[in-house]
Amino acid sequence: MEDADLQSLKTKLELLIQRVEQLKAHNRLLLGNEHAWREERAHLVEKNEMARLKVEAMISRLKALEQDQ
């Protein structure tokens, strides 16, 4: 292999390594975002369940009031 070919290959490998490192960093960022979104979703599901239970309790109380009248 000639020096020019070796230099070209070396340059391409360096660019490839740099791109792999960029993709790894981007992947870490995406995984962190996914984790945050999953936590937020779990929190919202919990809040939704609590709200549903409160509404059901209010409906039950209203029905009980109707029956008392």
N, C-alpha and C positions, 0 to 999 in steps of 0.2 A: 504494500500500500504506500502511496506517495504521501509526503508530508501534508500536502493540501487536503487529501482525502482524510487523513487522520485528524487534521485540524477541524474539518467540516463535521466529522463524526463527533469529535469532542464538543464542539459547539452545540450540536443537536442534542447530545446527551445532557449537557448542562441546562439547556432550555427545557428538556423533558423533566429533569429533576426539579427544576424551579416550578414547573407546572404542577407536578405531583405535590409539592409542598403547599402550593396555593390551594389545590383541591382538598388537601388534608385540613388546612385551616378553615376553609369554607364549610367542610363537612362538620368540623367541631362546632362551628357557629350554628349550623342548622340543627345539630343534635341538641345544643343548648336551648335553642328556640323551641324545639319540639317538647323538651322537658318542661319548659315554662308553660307552654300551651296546654300540656296534659294536666299540669297542676291547676291551672286556671279552670279548665273544663271540669275537673273533679270538684273544685270549690263551687262552681256554678251548679253542677248537678246536685250537690248537697243543699245549696240554698233553695233550689227549685223543689226539692223533696220537702224541706221544712215549710216552704210556702204552701205546698199542696196539703200537707198535714194540717196547717192552720186553717186553710179554707174548708177542708173537710170537717174540722172541729166546729167552725162557725156555722156551717150548714146543719150539722147535728144539733147545735144549740137552737138554731132558728126553728127547726122541725119540732124540737121539744117545746119551745115556746108556743108554737101553733097548736100543739096537742093540748097544752094547758088551758088554752082559751076556750 
